[in-house]
Amino acid sequence: PYYIDLNQNLYLQAYLHSSDPNLTLFVDTCVASPDPHDFNRLAYDIIRNGCVRDSSYVTYYSPYSHFARFKFNAFEFISRHSLVYLRCELVVCGLRDYSSRCYRGCVSRAKRDASS
């Protein structure tokens, strides 16, 4: 566990362990939950499908494509849950593959038509 105070910035870094310099890393989704086994019922989206959902979320530049760096403010769930668990999903893409998921950024899903 990592202990911090409410509203304190939490800095995170993900690193891709690969010797291939032609790969890049992209933070697609980060979800917080008071339950480490359930990120659906009582969950809070920090970033979803590359779309920032929390106003305190900031991406930091890295000169190395194998690193993804970001921060957000710490919080608690309805003051009943003092522990918050984080699950992030990252995508690995080819460097300079501008048609890949890493370069498309925020992807909002299109709604389907419910008509017959």
N, CA, C and O atoms as a GROMACS GRO file, in nm:
protein
  464
    1PRO      N    1   0.082  -0.121   0.000
    1PRO     CA    2   0.000   0.000   0.000
    1PRO      C    3   0.086   0.126   0.000
    1PRO      O    4   0.199   0.128   0.049
    2TYR      N    5   0.028   0.229  -0.056
    2TYR     CA    6   0.093   0.360  -0.061
    2TYR      C    7  -0.001   0.456   0.009
    2TYR      O    8  -0.114   0.475  -0.036
    3TYR      N    9   0.042   0.518   0.116
    3TYR     CA   10  -0.044   0.603   0.197
    3TYR      C   11  -0.020   0.750   0.164
    3TYR      O   12   0.093   0.799   0.169
    4ILE      N   13  -0.130   0.820   0.131
    4ILE     CA   14  -0.123   0.964   0.106
    4ILE      C   15  -0.248   1.029   0.163
    4ILE      O   16  -0.348   0.962   0.191
    5ASP      N   17  -0.243   1.160   0.180
    5ASP     CA   18  -0.357   1.235   0.232
    5ASP      C   19  -0.455   1.268   0.121
    5ASP      O   20  -0.421   1.267   0.003
    6LEU      N   21  -0.579   1.298   0.162
    6LEU     CA   22  -0.680   1.338   0.065
    6LEU      C   23  -0.635   1.462  -0.011
    6LEU      O   24  -0.571   1.551   0.044
    7ASN      N   25  -0.668   1.465  -0.138
    7ASN     CA   26  -0.636   1.574  -0.230
    7ASN      C   27  -0.487   1.592  -0.258
    7ASN      O   28  -0.448   1.684  -0.330
    8GLN      N   29  -0.405   1.504  -0.204
    8GLN     CA   30  -0.263   1.508  -0.236
    8GLN      C   31  -0.246   1.447  -0.375
    8GLN      O   32  -0.316   1.353  -0.411
    9ASN      N   33  -0.151   1.500  -0.451
    9ASN     CA   34  -0.126   1.446  -0.584
    9ASN      C   35  -0.064   1.308  -0.574
    9ASN      O   36   0.028   1.285  -0.495
   10LEU      N   37  -0.114   1.216  -0.654
   10LEU     CA   38  -0.059   1.082  -0.664
   10LEU      C   39   0.004   1.070  -0.802
   10LEU      O   40  -0.065   1.079  -0.904
   11TYR      N   41   0.135   1.050  -0.807
   11TYR     CA   42   0.208   1.041  -0.932
   11TYR      C   43   0.233   0.894  -0.964
   11TYR      O   44   0.276   0.817  -0.879
   12LEU      N   45   0.206   0.857  -1.090
   12LEU     CA   46   0.227   0.719  -1.132
   12LEU      C   47   0.310   0.715  -1.259
   12LEU      O   48   0.308   0.807  -1.341
   13GLN      N   49   0.381   0.606  -1.273
   13GLN     CA   50   0.461   0.584  -1.394
   13GLN      C   51   0.453   0.436  -1.428
   13GLN      O   52   0.472   0.351  -1.342
   14ALA      N   53   0.426   0.408  -1.552
   14ALA     CA   54   0.428   0.271  -1.603
   14ALA      C   55   0.546   0.260  -1.698
   14ALA      O   56   0.580   0.355  -1.769
   15TYR      N   57   0.608   0.145  -1.698
   15TYR     CA   58   0.727   0.125  -1.780
   15TYR      C   59   0.713  -0.006  -1.855
   15TYR      O   60   0.680  -0.110  -1.797
   16LEU      N   61   0.736  -0.002  -1.984
   16LEU     CA   62   0.733  -0.121  -2.069
   16LEU      C   63   0.873  -0.181  -2.072
   16LEU      O   64   0.967  -0.119  -2.122
   17HIS      N   65   0.886  -0.302  -2.020
   17HIS     CA   66   1.016  -0.370  -2.019
   17HIS      C   67   1.036  -0.439  -2.154
   17HIS      O   68   0.992  -0.553  -2.174
   18SER      N   69   1.100  -0.371  -2.244
   18SER     CA   70   1.126  -0.425  -2.377
   18SER      C   71   1.251  -0.358  -2.433
   18SER      O   72   1.276  -0.240  -2.409
   19SER      N   73   1.326  -0.434  -2.507
   19SER     CA   74   1.445  -0.376  -2.571
   19SER      C   75   1.413  -0.318  -2.708
   19SER      O   76   1.501  -0.261  -2.773
   20ASP      N   77   1.288  -0.331  -2.751
   20ASP     CA   78   1.247  -0.280  -2.882
   20ASP      C   79   1.221  -0.129  -2.872
   20ASP      O   80   1.125  -0.089  -2.807
   21PRO      N   81   1.304  -0.045  -2.934
   21PRO     CA   82   1.285   0.100  -2.926
   21PRO      C   83   1.170   0.150  -3.011
   21PRO      O   84   1.137   0.269  -3.007
   22ASN      N   85   1.106   0.062  -3.088
   22ASN     CA   86   0.997   0.103  -3.176
   22ASN      C   87   0.860   0.076  -3.117
   22ASN      O   88   0.762   0.060  -3.191
   23LEU      N   89   0.852   0.070  -2.984
   23LEU     CA   90   0.724   0.052  -2.916
   23LEU      C   91   0.695   0.173  -2.830
   23LEU      O   92   0.786   0.239  -2.781
   24THR      N   93   0.567   0.201  -2.813
   24THR     CA   94   0.524   0.311  -2.726
   24THR      C   95   0.412   0.262  -2.636
   24THR      O   96   0.346   0.162  -2.666
   25LEU      N   97   0.390   0.333  -2.526
   25LEU     CA   98   0.294   0.294  -2.424
   25LEU      C   99   0.187   0.403  -2.411
   25LEU      O  100   0.218   0.522  -2.415
   26PHE      N  101   0.060   0.361  -2.396
   26PHE     CA  102  -0.052   0.454  -2.387
   26PHE      C  103  -0.144   0.412  -2.272
   26PHE      O  104  -0.182   0.296  -2.262
   27VAL      N  105  -0.181   0.507  -2.186
   27VAL     CA  106  -0.276   0.480  -2.077
   27VAL      C  107  -0.416   0.488  -2.136
   27VAL      O  108  -0.462   0.596  -2.174
   28ASP      N  109  -0.483   0.374  -2.143
   28ASP     CA  110  -0.618   0.370  -2.201
   28ASP      C  111  -0.724   0.391  -2.094
   28ASP      O  112  -0.815   0.472  -2.112
   29THR      N  113  -0.714   0.318  -1.982
   29THR     CA  114  -0.818   0.322  -1.880
   29THR      C  115  -0.757   0.307  -1.741
   29THR      O  116  -0.670   0.223  -1.719
   30CYS      N  117  -0.802   0.390  -1.648
   30CYS     CA  118  -0.768   0.376  -1.506
   30CYS      C  119  -0.896   0.393  -1.426
   30CYS      O  120  -0.966   0.494  -1.439
   31VAL      N  121  -0.927   0.294  -1.344
   31VAL     CA  122  -1.048   0.293  -1.264
   31VAL      C  123  -1.010   0.273  -1.118
   31VAL      O  124  -0.922   0.192  -1.087
   32ALA      N  125  -1.075   0.348  -1.029
   32ALA     CA  126  -1.053   0.334  -0.886
   32ALA      C  127  -1.175   0.268  -0.822
   32ALA      O  128  -1.288   0.287  -0.867
   33SER      N  129  -1.150   0.189  -0.716
   33SER     CA  130  -1.258   0.121  -0.646
   33SER      C  131  -1.217   0.095  -0.502
   33SER      O  132  -1.098   0.078  -0.474
   34PRO      N  133  -1.313   0.093  -0.410
   34PRO     CA  134  -1.280   0.055  -0.272
   34PRO      C  135  -1.267  -0.096  -0.256
   34PRO      O  136  -1.221  -0.144  -0.152
   35ASP      N  137  -1.306  -0.172  -0.358
   35ASP     CA  138  -1.300  -0.318  -0.356
   35ASP      C  139  -1.197  -0.365  -0.458
   35ASP      O  140  -1.215  -0.342  -0.578
   36PRO      N  141  -1.090  -0.430  -0.414
   36PRO     CA  142  -0.986  -0.472  -0.509
   36PRO      C  143  -1.031  -0.582  -0.606
   36PRO      O  144  -0.959  -0.615  -0.700
   37HIS      N  145  -1.151  -0.638  -0.582
   37HIS     CA  146  -1.200  -0.746  -0.667
   37HIS      C  147  -1.318  -0.705  -0.755
   37HIS      O  148  -1.366  -0.785  -0.836
   38ASP      N  149  -1.365  -0.582  -0.740
   38ASP     CA  150  -1.480  -0.536  -0.817
   38ASP      C  151  -1.458  -0.392  -0.862
   38ASP      O  152  -1.465  -0.298  -0.782
   39PHE      N  153  -1.433  -0.375  -0.990
   39PHE     CA  154  -1.412  -0.241  -1.047
   39PHE      C  155  -1.531  -0.200  -1.132
   39PHE      O  156  -1.518  -0.121  -1.225
   40ASN      N  157  -1.650  -0.256  -1.100
   40ASN     CA  158  -1.770  -0.224  -1.176
   40ASN      C  159  -1.880  -0.158  -1.092
   40ASN      O  160  -1.931  -0.053  -1.131
   41ARG      N  161  -1.916  -0.218  -0.978
   41ARG     CA  162  -2.028  -0.166  -0.899
   41ARG      C  163  -2.002  -0.027  -0.842
   41ARG      O  164  -2.066   0.070  -0.883
   42LEU      N  165  -1.908  -0.018  -0.749
   42LEU     CA  166  -1.873   0.111  -0.690
   42LEU      C  167  -1.735   0.146  -0.742
   42LEU      O  168  -1.633   0.111  -0.682
   43ALA      N  169  -1.733   0.216  -0.855
   43ALA     CA  170  -1.606   0.247  -0.921
   43ALA      C  171  -1.608   0.391  -0.970
   43ALA      O  172  -1.713   0.451  -0.990
   44TYR      N  173  -1.489   0.442  -0.986
   44TYR     CA  174  -1.474   0.580  -1.033
   44TYR      C  175  -1.374   0.581  -1.148
   44TYR      O  176  -1.259   0.540  -1.131
   45ASP      N  177  -1.418   0.628  -1.263
   45ASP     CA  178  -1.330   0.636  -1.380
   45ASP      C  179  -1.240   0.758  -1.370
   45ASP      O  180  -1.288   0.871  -1.357
   46ILE      N  181  -1.111   0.735  -1.376
   46ILE     CA  182  -1.015   0.845  -1.383
   46ILE      C  183  -0.988   0.877  -1.529
   46ILE      O  184  -0.983   0.993  -1.570
   47ILE      N  185  -0.970   0.771  -1.607
   47ILE     CA  186  -0.958   0.783  -1.753
   47ILE      C  187  -1.021   0.656  -1.811
   47ILE      O  188  -0.997   0.546  -1.762
   48ARG      N  189  -1.101   0.673  -1.917
   48ARG     CA  190  -1.171   0.557  -1.977
   48ARG      C  191  -1.162   0.570  -2.129
   48ARG      O  192  -1.200   0.672  -2.185
   49ASN      N  193  -1.111   0.466  -2.195
   49ASN     CA  194  -1.095   0.465  -2.340
   49ASN      C  195  -1.015   0.587  -2.388
   49ASN      O  196  -1.042   0.644  -2.494
   50GLY      N  197  -0.916   0.626  -2.308
   50GLY     CA  198  -0.832   0.739  -2.344
   50GLY      C  199  -0.894   0.875  -2.316
   50GLY      O  200  -0.831   0.978  -2.340
   51CYS      N  201  -1.018   0.876  -2.264
   51CYS     CA  202  -1.089   1.000  -2.234
   51CYS      C  203  -1.077   1.031  -2.085
   51CYS      O  204  -1.115   0.949  -2.001
   52VAL      N  205  -1.024   1.147  -2.052
   52VAL     CA  206  -1.006   1.187  -1.914
   52VAL      C  207  -1.142   1.212  -1.849
   52VAL      O  208  -1.223   1.288  -1.902
   53ARG      N  209  -1.166   1.148  -1.734
   53ARG     CA  210  -1.293   1.163  -1.662
   53ARG      C  211  -1.277   1.240  -1.532
   53ARG      O  212  -1.375   1.289  -1.476
   54ASP      N  213  -1.155   1.252  -1.484
   54ASP     CA  214  -1.127   1.324  -1.359
   54ASP      C  215  -1.051   1.451  -1.393
   54ASP      O  216  -0.948   1.447  -1.461
   55SER      N  217  -1.102   1.564  -1.344
   55SER     CA  218  -1.042   1.693  -1.380
   55SER      C  219  -0.901   1.712  -1.324
   55SER      O  220  -0.828   1.799  -1.370
   56SER      N  221  -0.863   1.632  -1.225
   56SER     CA  222  -0.728   1.646  -1.168
   56SER      C  223  -0.624   1.562  -1.243
   56SER      O  224  -0.505   1.570  -1.214
   57TYR      N  225  -0.669   1.481  -1.339
   57TYR     CA  226  -0.578   1.394  -1.415
   57TYR      C  227  -0.490   1.478  -1.508
   57TYR      O  228  -0.539   1.564  -1.581
   58VAL      N  229  -0.361   1.450  -1.504
   58VAL     CA  230  -0.265   1.519  -1.592
   58VAL      C  231  -0.167   1.415  -1.646
   58VAL      O  232  -0.116   1.332  -1.570
   59THR      N  233  -0.141   1.420  -1.776
   59THR     CA  234  -0.039   1.337  -1.837
   59THR      C  235   0.091   1.415  -1.842
   59THR      O  236   0.091   1.534  -1.873
   60TYR      N  237   0.201   1.349  -1.810
   60TYR     CA  238   0.332   1.412  -1.814
   60TYR      C  239   0.413   1.359  -1.931
   60TYR      O  240   0.412   1.240  -1.961
   61TYR      N  241   0.482   1.450  -1.994
   61TYR     CA  242   0.567   1.414  -2.106
   61TYR      C  243   0.685   1.329  -2.056
   61TYR      O  244   0.740   1.352  -1.949
   62SER      N  245   0.721   1.230  -2.137
   62SER     CA  246   0.841   1.153  -2.111
   62SER      C  247   0.922   1.149  -2.240
   62SER      O  248   0.865   1.126  -2.347
   63PRO      N  249   1.051   1.169  -2.232
   63PRO     CA  250   1.133   1.161  -2.354
   63PRO      C  251   1.149   1.017  -2.403
   63PRO      O  252   1.202   0.993  -2.511
   64TYR      N  253   1.102   0.923  -2.323
   64TYR     CA  254   1.116   0.781  -2.358
   64TYR      C  255   0.978   0.722  -2.386
   64TYR      O  256   0.887   0.732  -2.304
   65SER      N  257   0.963   0.661  -2.502
   65SER     CA  258   0.833   0.608  -2.543
   65SER      C  259   0.789   0.488  -2.458
   65SER      O  260   0.672   0.451  -2.460
   66HIS      N  261   0.883   0.428  -2.384
   66HIS     CA  262   0.849   0.312  -2.300
   66HIS      C  263   0.788   0.352  -2.166
   66HIS      O  264   0.751   0.265  -2.087
   67PHE      N  265   0.776   0.483  -2.140
   67PHE     CA  266   0.721   0.531  -2.014
   67PHE      C  267   0.587   0.598  -2.036
   67PHE      O  268   0.567   0.667  -2.136
   68ALA      N  269   0.495   0.579  -1.943
   68ALA     CA  270   0.370   0.655  -1.937
   68ALA      C  271   0.364   0.716  -1.798
   68ALA      O  272   0.371   0.644  -1.698
   69ARG      N  273   0.353   0.847  -1.790
   69ARG     CA  274   0.354   0.918  -1.662
   69ARG      C  275   0.228   1.002  -1.649
   69ARG      O  276   0.186   1.070  -1.743
   70PHE      N  277   0.166   0.996  -1.529
   70PHE     CA  278   0.046   1.075  -1.506
   70PHE      C  279   0.025   1.095  -1.356
   70PHE      O  280   0.091   1.032  -1.274
   71LYS      N  281  -0.068   1.184  -1.323
   71LYS     CA  282  -0.103   1.210  -1.183
   71LYS      C  283  -0.251   1.243  -1.172
   71LYS      O  284  -0.315   1.281  -1.270
   72PHE      N  285  -0.303   1.227  -1.050
   72PHE     CA  286  -0.438   1.271  -1.017
   72PHE      C  287  -0.442   1.294  -0.867
   72PHE      O  288  -0.351   1.252  -0.795
   73ASN      N  289  -0.548   1.360  -0.819
   73ASN     CA  290  -0.562   1.388  -0.677
   73ASN      C  291  -0.622   1.268  -0.605
   73ASN      O  292  -0.714   1.204  -0.655
   74ALA      N  293  -0.568   1.238  -0.488
   74ALA     CA  294  -0.619   1.127  -0.407
   74ALA      C  295  -0.758   1.162  -0.352
   74ALA      O  296  -0.788   1.279  -0.328
   75PHE      N  297  -0.841   1.061  -0.334
   75PHE     CA  298  -0.976   1.079  -0.284
   75PHE      C  299  -1.019   0.954  -0.209
   75PHE      O  300  -0.948   0.853  -0.210
   76GLU      N  301  -1.134   0.961  -0.144
   76GLU     CA  302  -1.190   0.842  -0.080
   76GLU      C  303  -1.335   0.828  -0.125
   76GLU      O  304  -1.397   0.925  -0.168
   77PHE      N  305  -1.389   0.707  -0.115
   77PHE     CA  306  -1.525   0.681  -0.157
   77PHE      C  307  -1.623   0.709  -0.043
   77PHE      O  308  -1.627   0.634   0.055
   78ILE      N  309  -1.700   0.813  -0.056
   78ILE     CA  310  -1.810   0.847   0.035
   78ILE      C  311  -1.769   0.838   0.181
   78ILE      O  312  -1.851   0.803   0.266
   79SER      N  313  -1.646   0.868   0.212
   79SER     CA  314  -1.587   0.870   0.346
   79SER      C  315  -1.607   0.742   0.427
   79SER      O  316  -1.572   0.738   0.545
   80ARG      N  317  -1.662   0.637   0.368
   80ARG     CA  318  -1.675   0.509   0.438
   80ARG      C  319  -1.560   0.416   0.402
   80ARG      O  320  -1.533   0.320   0.474
   81HIS      N  321  -1.494   0.444   0.293
   81HIS     CA  322  -1.387   0.357   0.245
   81HIS      C  323  -1.257   0.436   0.244
   81HIS      O  324  -1.238   0.525   0.161
   82SER      N  325  -1.169   0.404   0.335
   82SER     CA  326  -1.043   0.479   0.342
   82SER      C  327  -0.940   0.425   0.243
   82SER      O  328  -0.843   0.495   0.212
   83LEU      N  329  -0.960   0.304   0.192
   83LEU     CA  330  -0.867   0.247   0.095
   83LEU      C  331  -0.926   0.257  -0.045
   83LEU      O  332  -1.044   0.232  -0.066
   84VAL      N  333  -0.842   0.294  -0.140
   84VAL     CA  334  -0.884   0.304  -0.279
   84VAL      C  335  -0.785   0.220  -0.361
   84VAL      O  336  -0.664   0.237  -0.350
   85TYR      N  337  -0.839   0.132  -0.443
   85TYR     CA  338  -0.757   0.047  -0.530
   85TYR      C  339  -0.765   0.099  -0.672
   85TYR      O  340  -0.868   0.153  -0.714
   86LEU      N  341  -0.659   0.082  -0.745
   86LEU     CA  342  -0.650   0.136  -0.880
   86LEU      C  343  -0.619   0.023  -0.977
   86LEU      O  344  -0.530  -0.059  -0.952
   87ARG      N  345  -0.692   0.019  -1.088
   87ARG     CA  346  -0.663  -0.076  -1.196
   87ARG      C  347  -0.651   0.003  -1.326
   87ARG      O  348  -0.743   0.074  -1.366
   88CYS      N  349  -0.535  -0.010  -1.389
   88CYS     CA  350  -0.511   0.062  -1.514
   88CYS      C  351  -0.486  -0.037  -1.627
   88CYS      O  352  -0.426  -0.142  -1.608
   89GLU      N  353  -0.534   0.000  -1.744
   89GLU     CA  354  -0.509  -0.078  -1.864
   89GLU      C  355  -0.429   0.008  -1.960
   89GLU      O  356  -0.467   0.121  -1.992
   90LEU      N  357  -0.318  -0.046  -2.006
   90LEU     CA  358  -0.231   0.026  -2.098
   90LEU      C  359  -0.223  -0.049  -2.229
   90LEU      O  360  -0.245  -0.170  -2.235
   91VAL      N  361  -0.192   0.025  -2.334
   91VAL     CA  362  -0.183  -0.033  -2.468
   91VAL      C  363  -0.041  -0.013  -2.518
   91VAL      O  364   0.019   0.093  -2.500
   92VAL      N  365   0.011  -0.116  -2.580
   92VAL     CA  366   0.143  -0.109  -2.642
   92VAL      C  367   0.123  -0.101  -2.793
   92VAL      O  368   0.051  -0.182  -2.851
   93CYS      N  369   0.186  -0.003  -2.856
   93CYS     CA  370   0.172   0.017  -3.001
   93CYS      C  371   0.309   0.038  -3.064
   93CYS      O  372   0.410   0.059  -2.996
   94GLY      N  373   0.309   0.030  -3.194
   94GLY     CA  374   0.430   0.061  -3.268
   94GLY      C  375   0.453   0.211  -3.267
   94GLY      O  376   0.360   0.290  -3.287
   95LEU      N  377   0.577   0.251  -3.244
   95LEU     CA  378   0.613   0.391  -3.244
   95LEU      C  379   0.588   0.450  -3.383
   95LEU      O  380   0.628   0.391  -3.484
   96ARG      N  381   0.523   0.564  -3.388
   96ARG     CA  382   0.488   0.634  -3.512
   96ARG      C  383   0.387   0.558  -3.600
   96ARG      O  384   0.375   0.587  -3.719
   97ASP      N  385   0.314   0.462  -3.541
   97ASP     CA  386   0.204   0.397  -3.613
   97ASP      C  387   0.080   0.480  -3.582
   97ASP      O  388   0.005   0.448  -3.489
   98TYR      N  389   0.058   0.584  -3.660
   98TYR     CA  390  -0.044   0.683  -3.630
   98TYR      C  391  -0.187   0.631  -3.647
   98TYR      O  392  -0.282   0.700  -3.610
   99SER      N  393  -0.203   0.512  -3.701
   99SER     CA  394  -0.337   0.454  -3.709
   99SER      C  395  -0.365   0.364  -3.588
   99SER      O  396  -0.475   0.311  -3.576
  100SER      N  397  -0.267   0.347  -3.500
  100SER     CA  398  -0.284   0.258  -3.384
  100SER      C  399  -0.365   0.325  -3.275
  100SER      O  400  -0.387   0.446  -3.277
  101ARG      N  401  -0.409   0.246  -3.180
  101ARG     CA  402  -0.487   0.295  -3.066
  101ARG      C  403  -0.411   0.402  -2.986
  101ARG      O  404  -0.472   0.495  -2.935
  102CYS      N  405  -0.282   0.390  -2.976
  102CYS     CA  406  -0.201   0.484  -2.897
  102CYS      C  407  -0.210   0.627  -2.949
  102CYS      O  408  -0.197   0.722  -2.871
  103TYR      N  409  -0.229   0.645  -3.076
  103TYR     CA  410  -0.228   0.779  -3.135
  103TYR      C  411  -0.368   0.836  -3.157
  103TYR      O  412  -0.381   0.953  -3.194
  104ARG      N  413  -0.472   0.757  -3.133
  104ARG     CA  414  -0.608   0.807  -3.152
  104ARG      C  415  -0.660   0.885  -3.034
  104ARG      O  416  -0.758   0.959  -3.046
  105GLY      N  417  -0.596   0.870  -2.917
  105GLY     CA  418  -0.639   0.945  -2.799
  105GLY      C  419  -0.774   0.902  -2.749
  105GLY      O  420  -0.804   0.783  -2.743
  106CYS      N  421  -0.858   0.998  -2.714
  106CYS     CA  422  -0.992   0.971  -2.659
  106CYS      C  423  -1.080   0.908  -2.766
  106CYS      O  424  -1.098   0.963  -2.875
  107VAL      N  425  -1.136   0.792  -2.732
  107VAL     CA  426  -1.226   0.722  -2.824
  107VAL      C  427  -1.360   0.707  -2.755
  107VAL      O  428  -1.376   0.625  -2.664
  108SER      N  429  -1.456   0.787  -2.798
  108SER     CA  430  -1.591   0.772  -2.743
  108SER      C  431  -1.665   0.673  -2.832
  108SER      O  432  -1.664   0.683  -2.955
  109ARG      N  433  -1.728   0.580  -2.767
  109ARG     CA  434  -1.799   0.475  -2.842
  109ARG      C  435  -1.928   0.531  -2.900
  109ARG      O  436  -1.998   0.607  -2.834
  110ALA      N  437  -1.959   0.492  -3.022
  110ALA     CA  438  -2.083   0.536  -3.085
  110ALA      C  439  -2.200   0.460  -3.025
  110ALA      O  440  -2.191   0.340  -3.000
  111LYS      N  441  -2.310   0.531  -3.002
  111LYS     CA  442  -2.430   0.466  -2.948
  111LYS      C  443  -2.503   0.393  -3.060
  111LYS      O  444  -2.508   0.441  -3.173
  112ARG      N  445  -2.558   0.278  -3.026
  112ARG     CA  446  -2.629   0.200  -3.126
  112ARG      C  447  -2.776   0.242  -3.131
  112ARG      O  448  -2.834   0.284  -3.031
  113ASP      N  449  -2.833   0.230  -3.249
  113ASP     CA  450  -2.974   0.262  -3.269
  113ASP      C  451  -3.057   0.145  -3.218
  113ASP      O  452  -3.033   0.031  -3.258
  114ALA      N  453  -3.153   0.171  -3.131
  114ALA     CA  454  -3.235   0.065  -3.072
  114ALA      C  455  -3.362   0.038  -3.152
  114ALA      O  456  -3.444  -0.043  -3.111
  115SER      N  457  -3.379   0.105  -3.267
  115SER     CA  458  -3.500   0.082  -3.346
  115SER      C  459  -3.496  -0.054  -3.415
  115SER      O  460  -3.391  -0.116  -3.425
  116SER      N  461  -3.611  -0.098  -3.460
  116SER     CA  462  -3.621  -0.231  -3.525
  116SER      C  463  -3.551  -0.227  -3.658
  116SER      O  464  -3.547  -0.328  -3.728
   0.00000   0.00000   0.00000
